[in-house]
Amino acid sequence: MPDVKRFAFVVSDLYGGGAQRVLLNAAEGLRQRGHQICVYLLRDKIEHRIPSGLEVVNLAVVNRITKALANPLLEKWQAHTIKRALEAFRPDITICCSCDKITRHIKGLNLYLWVHSNSVEGLPNREQQKKLIYKLQRLYQGKKLIVVSKGIKHALVTQAGLTAESIKVIYNPFDQDCLKEGATEETLPRHLPKEYFIHVGTFEIRKRHDRLLRAYRESGSQTPLVIMGKGSAAETQAIGDCIKDLGLEDKVIVMGYQANPYPLIASAKALLLTSDREGLPTVLIEALLLHTPVISVDCPSGPSEILTHELVDYLIPPENEKGLANAIKRMDQAPVIVMERHYKQFLKETVLPQFEAL
C-alpha cells in the first residue's frame, strides 16, 4: 500500500454533471486505499449519492447573492475562507474542480485545478475563441493543472499558450465493480422496449441532439432510441420539436435525469454520443465498463482516446452524418463485444496511483 496522504477535494457542488460524479469516484477510491479524504462544497446543492464514510463539508461561500455580485474582490474573500478550512485539514494534495474562478486565488498549497472539458476547440467563430483563450490564460497561467485527456492538454498548450510542464494528464478513475452493482440495483422501467439504443447527456446545444436524431433516422434502424438527460425548458422543447419534425415520435423515448442511469446503460444495445466537444466523456467509459458498445463522433476531445482497437470503426467525423447513420446500422445488425482491453486504462487500479504521485 502507498504512504497515507491527506487529499482535499474542492468542488462547487455535487449537482448533476459527469465531473462531480468523477470527483466522488476518485475521492472514494483514494479513501478505500487508506488515504484521509475530505470533500469541500462551495454550496449545499447535492444530487449525487455520497458514498458512506466519505466526509463532505459545506463551506457555504456561494449563494444567490454572491453569484449576483461576482467580482475579483469577492472571489478573493471566498478563496480566503476556503483556504482557512483547508489549512485546518492540512492536506498534502488539494484538487479543485468546477470552481476555478475562486480557487485560482488560493496560494501556498500543493493545489491543482482539475480541468474536465475542452472549451477551446469547437467554438463557432474566431472572436469567441480569442475571448475564451484570454479567459483560460487568466485562470490557468502559472497554475498546476490536471486534465482528463491528452486532447485537452494539446489544446491548452497549442492554443492557450500554457506550458506543457504545468499540465498532467490523468484519466478519470472508474470502479467497475461499483458500476456493475449500480446496474443491478434497480429494475428497468416497464415501458422500455427489450432492445434500444441510448444517449445520456445534458440537454444543451453542444450535445447535438439534432445530429443524433438525423443520423438515427437515416440509419433506418427499427431499434428504439432512448434519450436520457435534463436541461432548460427551451432545450427540452427543441429536442421534442426535432423528434416531431423527423417523424420519430413512435421510435424515440425521452426520459428525465436518472440518479442511477446504469441499469439502462447496461441493458442498451449501444450508447451513442454526438457532441460538438467534450473533455473525456465519462458516459462512454462507463458504457464500456458495463460491456455496452459505443458509437461516437470524433469530437475534441476524448473519444479518440476511448474508442480503441475494434471500436475505432465506430469513431465517426462529426460532420459525417451518413457515416454516423451507417455506424448505427452496423451496430444494430452486429453489436461489438466489449473486452477488458477496451477500458483497462480507465480502471481505478490503473489511475489512482497517478493521483498518489502528485
N, C-alpha and C positions, 0 to 999 in steps of 0.2 A: 504493500500500500504506500502511496505517496505521503510526504510530510503533511501534517494537518495545517491548513491555511484558513484564513478568515476572508470570506467573499461577501462584499456588499453589492447588491443589485439595486439600481435606482431606475424607476420607470414612472411615466406619467400616471398610468392607471392599469388596471387589468380588465379593460373593457374591449371586447372584440379584437380583431386583428391577429394575424399569424405571429407577429413579433412578440406579443405578450405571451402567447402560448409557448413559443420557443424559449423565452426567458424562464418561465416556470419549469420547463423541462430541464434546462441547464442547471438551474438552481437546485432542483430536487435531485438531479443526477449527481451533482457535486456533494450534496448533503449525504446521500447514500454512500459516497466514497469516504465519508468520515470528516468532511470539512465543516467548519462553522459558517452558517449562511444566514443572512438577513436581507429581505426584500423590502425596499422603501418605496412607498407610493407617494406621489405628489398630491393626489386627491383620492377620496374614498369612493371609487367607482369600480366595482368588481363584477365581472360576468363569468370569468373562467373559474373552474373548480380549483381550489388551492389544495395541494397535497397535504395530508395530515402530517404534522410535525414540522412543516416549513413555516418559519417565522416571517410574518408580514406586518409592517408598521406603516401607518398612515401619517405622513408629515403635515398634511393639510395646508400646503403652501399655494395650492392652485384652487381657485373657485371662480364663480361667475364674475366677481368684481375684479380679481387680478387678471382674468383673461381680457376684460374690457379695458383695463388700464395698462396693459402690457407695454413695457419700455425697459431700456437697459438698466436704469436705476432700480426698478422693481425686481428685475431678473437677478441683480447682484444681491439684493436683500434675500430673495428666495434661495439663491445659491449659498449664502452665508448660513441660513437656517439648516439647509441640508448638510453642509459641511460640519456643523456642530454635532448633528446626530451621528454622522459618520465617524467623527473623531472619538465620540463616546464608545462606538463599537470597535474602533481600532482595526479596520480591515487591512489585510495585506494587498488585496486587489479590489478595486471598485469598477464596476461596469455599468454604464448608463445607457438607457435605451428610450427613444421616443421623447426625450426632453432636453435635447442638445442646446437649445437657446438659453436654457437656465444653467445646466451643469457645465457648460463651457467656461463659466466664470470660476469654477472651483479649482484651486491650485494647492500644491503641496501634498497631493496623494498620488499613489500609483493608480491613476484613473484612466480608463479607456472609454471612448464613445463608441457605441455598438451601432453600426450602420447596416440596416436591413434592406434598403431599396436603392435602385439605380435611378435616381431622379434626373441625371444629366442627359441621358440619351432618350430618344423617342419623343422629345418635345416638338410641337408643330412648327415653330419658327425660331430664327436665329436670335431675335431680340429677347424672347423668353429664356433661351438658353444662356445668353450673356448675363441676364439678371440672376439666374439660378447659380451660375458659376461664381458670381460675386458673393452671393449668399453663402455658398459652400466654403469659399475661401475664408470668409469672415467667421464661420462656425468652426472650421476644422484646421485652419493653418496653425501649425505648431502644436497640435494635439496628437495624442496617440489614439489610433482608431483600430477597431476590429470590424472587418467587413465579412459578409457571409458568402461572397462568391469572388472568383478571380475577375469576373466581368466588372464588378463594382470597383475593384481596385484599379483595374485598367482605365476605367472612365475617370476616376478621381485623379489619377496621375497624369494621363494624357490630355484631359480636357479641363480639369480644375487646377492643374499645376501643383498638386500636393506631392510631397516626397514619398517615394516608394518605401523607404526605410521606416516611416511612421505608421505604416498600414500593415496589419497582419490579417491574413485570410484564414478564417476558421469556419468551417461549415457548421450549420446548425446540428446539434446533437439530438438523436432520436432514440427513445426507449421502445424497441419493438414489442417487448412483452406487454408494456403498458397499453400500447395501441391495440394489440390483439385483445387484451382484456376489455378495453373500451368498446371494441367492435362486437363483443358478445353480451354487453351489459343490458342492452335494450332490444326489444323486438322491432322489426320494421313496421312502419305504418301499413295498415291493411290495404289502403288504396294504391300502394305501389305495385307496378307490374312485376312479373317474375324476372324479366331481363330489362335493363335500362342502362343508358349512358348517364354520366353525372358531371355537372360543372359546379364547383364550390368556390364562391368568392363574393366579395363586397359588390353591391350594385353601384358601380361607378363607371364613368366613361372609359377609363384606361383598361378595364377588364374586357371591353369589346364584345358584349353580348350580341351585338348586331352581326359581327363576323361569325361568331359561334352559330347563330341561328341560320344565317345564309348558307354556311358550309354544311350544316346538318341537313337542311332541306335539299341541297344539291346532291348530297350523298345518296338520297333515295332510301335511306335506312328505315325499316319499319320498327326498329327497336326504339322505344320512347326515350326522351331526354328529360332528365330531372335537373332543374336549376335551383341551387340552394344558396341563400345568402340574405343580405339585408342592405338597405340603403335609403336614400331620401325618397320621399313620395314621388318626386319628379322622375328619378331614375327607375323606380319600380314601375311607374306608369309607362315610361319609354320602352321597357322590356316587354310589358304586356302589349303595347301597341305594335311592336315589331313582330311578336308572335302572331297577332291577328293579321297584320299586313301580309305575312308569308303563308297564311293559311295553316298554321301549325297548332291550332287550339286543341286538337284531339291527340297530339303526339308529344306536347311539351307540358311538363308539370312544374310549376313554380312553387317552391317551398320557402318558408321563412328561415331565419337563423336557427341552427340547432346547436345547443351547448355540446352535444356529443354527436358529431357527424359520422363517426367511424363505422357504425353498423351499415349506414347507407353507402359509404365509400367501399367498404369491404365486399358488399354484395353487388356492386356495379360491374357491368361488363367492361367498362373502361372509364377513366376520368379524362376530361378534356380541359385544356387551358388555351385561351385565345387572346391574352393581354397584349397591349402595346409595349409595356415594360414591367419588369418585376425586379426583385433583388436576388433572392434564392427562393423560388416559390415552394413554400412549405407543403402545400397540398399535394404537389407532385411526388415529393419524397414519401409523405405519409401513405399515399396510394400504393406506391411500390412496396413499402414495408408491410402492407396488408395484402400484397400479391395481387393488386389490381393494376392492370396495364394502363399506360397513359399515352395520350396524344397531345402534343403541344406545338404552338408556334415557336419559332426560334427568335424570341424577342430578347432584347437586352434586359436583364442578364440572368443567368442561372439555368434555364432549360437545357442549354447545350452542355452544361456540366453534369446534369442529372440524367439525361437520356443518353446512355452509353450502350456499347455492344449492339445487340439487335434492335434496340429501341431507337437508334439513330434514324431508322427508316420511318419513324413516326414523329420526327422533328421537322416541321414544315416552315418555310419562309412566311412571315406574317402576311405579305401581300398576295400569297398564292392560295386563294380560297378554293380553287379547284383541287389543288394538291391536298388541302385540308379535308375536303369532301371525300377525296379518294382514300385518304388515310382512315377516315371514319368507316368507309365502306369495307376496306380491307380488314380492319379490326373487327367489324361486325361479322364478317364471314369466317375469320380465323384468328381469334384473340391470342396475343402473345402470352407465353408462360413466363412469369417473372421469377428470376432466380436471385440468390444472395449476391452474386457479382454485380447486380444492377443497383444495389443500395448499400453495400458494405462500408463505403467511405463516409456514410452519414450515421452509422450506428454510434451510440454514446460511448461504447468501448473504444472506438477509434478517435472520437473527437474530444472527449473530456480531458484527457491528458494534455491537450494543447492549451486548454484554459489554465490548468495547473502550472504550466510552464511560464505563464505571463509574468 
